[in-house]
Amino acid sequence: MFWISKGRVACRSVLLACVLAVSGPAATADAPGSSLRVGLSYYQFDYQELLTLPLKSTEKGLLPGVSARLALEPRAGHWFLRGSFDFASAQAKYDGSTQAGKPLVEDNPHLLVNLDGTVGWIAFSGVALYSGLGGRYWRRGGSYSEEYSWFYLPLGLRLQLGLGRDFRLGLDASARFMFGGLIRVNLSELDSGFNNPLARLGSRIGYHLEVPLTCQVAAGWAVVLAPWFEYSAIGQSEYFAVTQNSKTVAAGFEPSSRTMQYGALAGLEVAL
């Protein structure tokens, strides 16, 4: 949720958005050759704004999601392309305060979408480096909604290890450099006289780690179990004007925050 720095707007504070994150896993180890993976994820979402008491804004919950990933990797080449899509929509528990510091607990809906595209270079057998471009959108509801969006540049390392004939164990670790973040606070949903402020978010570095285990169950088919962890953060936004009936009544901002997410993906992988 955004916070008022001055003025006389009376609105209750709702979860400020953070990076988040959620999204779900974004990268896993690939089998030799191209593949398509689809799966379901289930993960813990833990968000906290960096505020001074008695002000407080946290959000926690178990979120289900869906994931799809397409990997194009020539068997005899040193380069590969990978694209992923992650989606989650669920409720999480907000435990925080109002603008005046009064405790507030409620359930709020969340919509999370993540798109990611990377280009990788296979340095030698089982070891690859990659980079690319990703984007995330987060909409949080309540008495009014907040919409967060940003881009990030992933820089990662992918390791693979064969475990016998049918199993593969991987490690996929990346740093994610956020940029171009925006927040829109839809105050008109609270009162039609309010504006919907738009502001730039501060950029921070996030991290993603995944350890996929793949088991081939038939020719061209495999099952995947991939535990994962993600840390993301955003810096304080620029200040923005809050207007009511075209008159400025306050200035607001989005404080710095951090989000931790951890869970697992289970899915099927088919060779192309």
Phi, psi and omega in degrees: 000154176275165181230143180277132178263335176196166176112193188229030176284135176253101176215144183276149184275137179238169184309126170284150183270151176229178173304113171215115085065322221255174187175310191108177186296148184238347182206139177220173177289145181254151168283159173304132182094177183278155183203160173234129180237134174230146183193176177245141178238154178216122189210158177273131179249124185224106186240141180213131172275144182269087185239164176263128179303144015273002177290140185204143175205106177230158181214125180222148176174162174268123185246131171270152179205172175237152184217144174220142180216132177246125179241128177247107186222100177303137183296329184256007184260176178247001182238152175213157177242146181212135176229142182222154178224130179228139183219138175214142177214115184194177178260146173226157183271122175271125177235102186204218182215166172278178177302330181274359180091009178280133181303143180215126178231129180198164175264134182231143179280150178226142173234123185231129179227135178226133175239140186212131175228132183226155172241130184237154177238124179275105184293312173200178189307121177085356183232128181218149174246149181209160174207175181170220182212136177228163178214147182225143176231135180223122175243126180241128182264185182150214175294334167213159183258156174233138182240125180242139176213145176199165174251162174211152177253111179274139172232115191222168177233133180237127178240146177223143180222124177282134178242083184078201186281325191247355185242146173226137174244133182234166172221126181230113183233136181212150167260143183237116184264107185285145172202163176066031182282140178225149171232135172241125180256110187273071182291341179294342174287339178275318180205126185298344179281343181280155172274176176244087186298146176235131183215156177278140178266151173288148183264140178222169179260134176246173183219147179223136180224134179219142179233087183276138173245122184243134178234122178283125182252343177198169180300117179082000182234142179211154172255148184231134170235121188227094170296146182208159179220141178220136173241132177219160182205157171228150176271166180303141180282169169290160177285148179225156181275137172253123182242150175228119185054044176070012178246130179291125182241349181192167170240139182231171177203160173259120182285167175296152181205167175222152178226134172242135179227138178206140182180212183210152174245138173235131184197185178244144178234129180240134179286142181250000000 
